[in-house]
């Protein structure tokens, strides 16, 4: 411990520019731990300058996966893209030749450094698959322990160098399985009792991690699993009734969600209430259709679908045309985030079409991997 204090004392004597040059080489997953060391480091890991430096070194990449929504069999098509800046159009989703496998559809995913982990897919829910985004190679990890009973769904999060897989069982219980990234071993850590106020219906279309908690969303609800308290299951109230969630993500150590009725909101974790992100970002609310969201160098990258069927085809022919011949545009908006008093403002810095995909495809995964 004395050595760690001494190391920080030496680092604290350096100017911000030199400290940032050190932090930019630290994997992103450690930033939350770094922020706990001191107020100065907490400020530096959240400064826009650090994200600007990471972008210059191409440290982070957004990966988006689409799948054929009309064919969920073993023959389903998976299309992988990564977001990259261009000299002319601003940004585009560039196709990547990543492997395709049937487990990608039913699995829960999480990115750790430059690797994407697929957990609990079909047809073998005990399998763990790991995709190295640098080499594009897929490998199988250690077999996951079998659940005591059938799990209705999975939520996945990363905390303290471990991947937590939280499974909702059909008998209204929750099972937690932990994968140690260093030892590459699995461990089952018990079955806690759910909070009485929590609905334990099948859910978890997507999940993210923040400050020792896993936030798992379905269309009409968000459930919180507190890893610091034995994976205690907590209910997070929606802003208003009947307000569905399009997508969620964590950016700048803040949880953001795009709701159908309230638009983009952020979670005030001190009061556990949702607050509206002010600014022109709310103009996107009426445009979103089948959307996804991820952090992109301290900003939000929001993707959505816009159907694009050629107007040169007559109405009669359209009815007979196979969906495989249709295409639709994928749009993206980059949102700059700023603290304004006690709130957060979002400004649309850029928006445009980043890809054109087959009409039969839908968003499946949207993750950020880092070098």
N, C-alpha and C positions, 0 to 999 in steps of 0.2 A: 504494500500500500504506500509506503514511504517513497518507493521508487516512482510510482505513478504520480504522486504529488510533486516530486522533484521534476519529473518530465514536464508536467503542466506548468510549473513555475518557470522553467526555461522557455517554453513556448509562449507564455504570456508576456515575455519581454520583447517579442518580435512585433513588428508593425502588422496591421491588418492584411496588407498585400501579401506578405510572406506567409502568414497563417492560412490565407485563402489558397495559396499555391500548394500548401500541404493538404488542406481539406479536399481540394478538387481531385486528389488522387486516392481519397478514402472511399470505399464502396458506399453507395447511398443507404444501404440497410443499416449502417452504423451511425447515421446522422442523428437518429433519435437518442442514442446513447451519448453521443458527443454533446448534444444540447443540454444534457443533465449535468455536465461538468461545471459550467459557469455561465453567468449571464452573457458574457462577451461571446463565448462560443455559440450559445443559443442564438444570439443575434447574427453571427456570421454564417451559420449553416442555413439561415433563412433569408439571407440577403440576396437580391436579384443578381448581384455581381458574381456570386458563386455559380449560379445557374448559367450566367453568360459565359463564364470560363469553362464550364462543363460542355457547353454547346460548341465552343471553339475546338475542344478536344474530341468532339463527337462521342461523348461518354455514354449518353442515354439514347435509346431507340424505342419508339412506339411500334408494337406489332399488333396487327389486326387480322383476325381469321374469320372468313365467311364459310358457311356450309350450305349445301343444297337442301333447302327446307322442304322439298317435295320428295326427298329420298333419304330416309334416316337408316337405311340398311347398311350392310358392310360395304356397299358400293358407293356410298355418299362421297361427294367431291368436297375437298377442303382447299380453299384459296387463301394463301398467306401474303400479307403486304407489310411494308414498313413505310413510315412517313419520312419524307426527305424534302429538303428545300430545293427549289429549282431556280435557274437564272431568269426564267420568263414568267411562269405562271404563279410563282410564290411557293407552293408546296404540292406534292403529289404522293399518292400511295404507289410504291414501286413493288411489283410482284417479286416474291421470293420462292425459291424452289425448296421449301421445307417438306419433309415427309408427311404423308397423309395416312391416317389410321382411324379405324372405327371408334376407338376409345376416346378420341378427341371430342366427340359429340356429347357424351354423357358424363365426362369427367369434370371435376372442379380443378381450377388452375391457379397457380401463383408463380410469380417470377422472383427469383433470388439471384442477384448479380446478373450474369449473362445467361442464366439457364431458366427454362420454363418447366415447371413440374405439373404433371397431369395425374390426378389422384381420383380413384374410385370410378373409373370408366367402365364401359360395357364392352365385351361380355364378361370380363373378369374383374370385378370390383376390388379385388385385393392387390391388383397390379399397380405399380408406380412406374411411370415413364418420364424420362428427362430429356428435354430438347435443348441442345447447346446452340444458341443463336449465332455464335461466332463461326462455328464449323457447319451448322445445318444438320448435324448428325443426331440421331435419336438412339437412346440406350435405355435399357430396362434397369430400374432400381430394385432394392430389396422388396420382397413380398410383404404387403401390409397385413397385420393380423386380421383375422376374420371377426366380424361383429358378432355379438352374442345372438342378436336377432336381426331381422331384415331392417336395413336403414332406408328411410323414405327419401333422404337427401343429405348432402354434405355442405359444410362451410369450411373454408380453408384460410388460415392466416399465418403470418410469420411473426415470431416474437422471441427475443433472446437466443438467436441462433438455432431455432427449432421451427419446424412446420407443424402446426396444430390442425388436425382434421377432426372436426366436430360433426358427429352424425346424429340426426334426429331419428330415433327408432319409432316403429309403429306403435309400440305400447307406451307412448308419451314419456320416454326417457331419452337422455342424451348420453352418448358415449364419446369419449375423447381419446384420440390416438395421436402420439407425438413422434415425429421423425427428427432425430438429431442430425443436423447437417454435417457436423464434424465427424461423428462416429459412424454415420450412415446406418443407424439402427432404429427400429421401431419400439415403442413402449405404449401400453395401455395404462392410463393413469386414473381410471375410476369412472363411476357413473353418478354424477351429482343429481340432486333433486331439482326439477325445474321450478322457477318462480310461479306462484299460484296465479298471477295475473297474466301469464304469457300463454298465448294460443300456440299449441304444439303441432299445428297442421303442417303437412309437407310444404316446403318452400325452398329458399336459397337458390335463386337464379344466378346470383353473383355475390361475392363477398370481398371485403377489404379489411386491412388491419390499421389500427391507430391506437397508440399509447396503451398497449396491453389488452386491447379489446378487438374482437372480430365483429364487423358489422355485415350481416347477411340480409340480402334483399330478395323479395319476391315482388310481383307487380304492385301489390297493395299493402305491403308491410315491410318493416325493417326490424330484425331481431338482433340483439347485442349479446355476445358471449364474453364475459369478463374473465380473461385468463389469469388475472392476478387473484381472483377469488374462486378458484377451482372450477372455472368455466361456468360460473353462475349465469343463468339465462335471464336477460332483462328485456323488457318491452320498451321500444322507442316510439313515442307517439308521433303520428303523422301530423303535418301542419293543419289539414282540414280533412273531414271525412270524404271518402270517395276520390281521394287524390292519389293517383298511381305514380309509381316511380319508373322513369325511363332508364336511368343509369346512375351509378355512384362511383366516386373515386376519391382518393386522398391527394391533396396538393398543398405544399407548404405547411404540412402537419395539420391540415384542416380537412374535415370530411365535407364533401360537396355532393349534392344530389339534384337531379333535374326532375321536377314533378310536372305532371300533365296540367295541373291547374295553377300552381304557384310559380312555375318556372324554376330558375336556378336558385338554390338555397344552400346555406352552410350551417353546420351544427355548432352551436355554442355549448361546448362540453362542460363549462362551469355551471350553467343552468339547465343543461340537457334540453334545450329548445332549438327549433329551427328558425333561422333568420334569412330574410330575402337578400340576395346579392343585388345591390343597386347598380345602375348604369345601363348602357344600351344592350348589354347581354340579354336582357329580358325580351328583346325583339326576336330572339331565336325561338321562343316558346312555341309560336304557331307554326314553325317550320319543321320541328322535329317529328320524325317518323322512323321508328326502328333505329334507335340511336345507341351510341357507345361513347365513353368518355375516359380520358387518361391524362396524367400530368405530363407536360412537355416543357422541360427546363423552367420550372416554376410557374408555368402558365397552364391553362386548361385547353386540351385539344378535344373538341366535341365533334363527333361524326354523326351523320344522319343520312337516310336514304331519300332520294327523290325519284319517283318513277319517271322513266323517259321512254315512251313508246312512240315510234315514228308516226308523224301526222300524215305521211304519204300513203299509209295503208287505210283502206276503206273500213268503215265500221263492220261491215259484213265479214270482211277477211280477218279482222282482228278477233272476232269470236271464234273463228276456226283455227287461228294461228296457235301453234304450240307455245307454251310459256318459255320453252328453251330458246326461242328466237327473239324474245323480248330482252331489253336491257334497261337498267336504271342507273342514275348517277349517284355517286357517293359524295356528299359535301362535307367540308371540314371548316370549323371556325377556331381560331386561336384567341383565347381570352386572357388578357393581362389582368392580374389580380392586385389590388391595392388596399391597404388598411386605411379606412377613413373613420377616425375616432374609434368608436366601439364596433363599427361595422366593416363590411368588405364590399368594395366596388369592383365590377367586372366590365372591362372595355374590350370590344371586338377589335382586335388589331388587324386581323386578316380573315377573309372567308372566301371560299371558292370550291369548285369541283376538283376532287383529287383522284377520282377513279370512275370507271364505268364497268359494271359487273353484270352477269346474267341475272335476269329478273328473279329466278328461282332461288337465289342465294340470300342468306340473312346473316346478321352479326352473330358470331359465336364467342370469340374471345377478343379482348382488347387489353394489352398489358404493356408495361414498361420494363425493359431489360437494360442493365447497365454493365459497362466494362469495369 
